[in-house]
Amino acid sequence: MNKLTKTARKLRKESTPWENKLWYEFLRNYEFPFHRQKVIGNFIVDFYCSKARLAIELDGSGHYSAKKQAEDKKRTELLNKSGVEVLRFSNLDIDKNFYGVCTVIDKRVKEKTGNL
């Protein structure tokens, strides 16, 4: 087992409250399967739907610095180049607009899979 796979397993066991909310209240039983803490190339994404080639990233306060935002942008660009679209939401989005987040995810998955 490689280092990223071990890290992904650890992250699944130590999910944030926002990741747990999105997983248990929406993605876990979603009609298109999502995986938690999925290794894609040299990255681990919070959630991934292979059918739609869509990654979902939840960003906490650690993602608000200029340095981290630049890293996230580069990471998103690299994932996009490999054919993976990334949707980013803040933890505040999960707290204040959970239904809206779920609606955006649902719409994008259905657009990408041709199931509108």
QUIDAMO-V671631 format. One record per residue. SS is DSSP state (a for helix, b for strand, c for the rest). PHI is phi in degrees with one decimal (NA if undefined). OMEGA is omega in degrees with one decimal (* if undefined). Layout:
# QUIDAMO-V671631
ss = <SS,SS>
phi = <PHI,PHI>
omega = <OMEGA,OMEGA>
This chain:
# QUIDAMO-V671631
ss = <c,c,a,a,a,a,a,a,a,a,a,a,a,c,c,c,a,a,a,a,a,a,a,a,a,a,a,c,c,c,c,c,c,c,b,b,b,b,b,b,c,c,b,b,b,b,b,b,b,c,c,c,c,b,b,b,b,b,b,c,a,a,a,c,c,a,a,a,a,a,a,a,a,a,a,a,a,a,a,a,a,c,c,c,b,b,b,b,b,b,a,a,a,a,a,a,c,a,a,a,a,a,a,a,a,a,a,a,a,a,a,a,a,c,c,c>
phi = <NA,-83.4,-62.0,-63.5,-62.8,-63.4,-64.2,-61.2,-60.4,-62.7,-63.5,-61.9,-73.6,-115.9,-59.3,-74.6,-58.3,-71.6,-63.6,-61.8,-60.2,-63.1,-67.1,-74.9,-99.9,-146.7,-74.3,-57.4,-112.9,-66.3,-62.7,-108.2,-62.1,-114.0,-118.4,-93.2,46.2,-90.9,-78.8,-131.3,61.6,-98.4,-125.5,-119.0,-102.0,-61.2,-141.8,-146.0,-112.8,-68.3,-61.0,-97.7,50.3,-126.1,-106.8,-115.6,-119.4,-106.5,-109.8,-91.1,-61.7,-65.6,-96.4,-91.7,-72.7,-59.6,-63.8,-67.7,-64.3,-66.3,-62.9,-62.6,-63.1,-62.2,-61.3,-61.7,-60.7,-65.9,-65.3,-58.9,-62.8,-89.3,92.0,-106.0,-84.6,-119.7,-106.0,-113.6,-133.4,-88.4,-60.0,-62.7,-58.4,-64.9,-68.0,-100.1,-145.3,-57.9,-60.2,-63.3,-60.3,-62.4,-64.5,-62.3,-61.7,-58.8,-61.8,-68.2,-60.4,-67.8,-63.1,-72.8,-100.6,71.2,-114.5,-76.6>
omega = <-178.1,-174.6,-179.7,178.5,177.3,179.3,179.2,177.6,179.6,179.9,177.1,-179.3,-175.8,-178.4,176.6,176.8,-179.0,175.5,179.1,179.8,-178.7,-179.3,-171.8,-177.2,-179.9,-168.9,-174.2,-178.5,179.9,-174.4,173.5,-173.7,172.1,175.4,178.1,175.8,-175.2,175.6,175.3,-176.9,179.6,-175.8,169.7,177.5,-176.5,179.7,-178.1,174.3,-176.2,-179.3,-179.9,-173.9,-175.5,175.9,176.0,178.0,175.1,-175.2,174.0,-175.2,178.0,-177.8,-174.2,178.6,179.7,-179.4,-178.3,177.5,176.9,177.2,179.2,179.3,179.7,179.2,178.6,178.8,179.6,177.1,177.5,179.4,178.4,176.2,179.8,174.5,-178.9,170.4,-179.7,175.3,176.1,174.4,177.4,175.6,179.7,179.6,-168.9,-174.8,-175.9,179.9,179.2,177.1,-179.5,179.1,178.7,179.5,-178.8,-179.6,-177.0,177.8,-177.7,174.7,-175.9,-179.7,-179.7,-178.2,179.1,*>
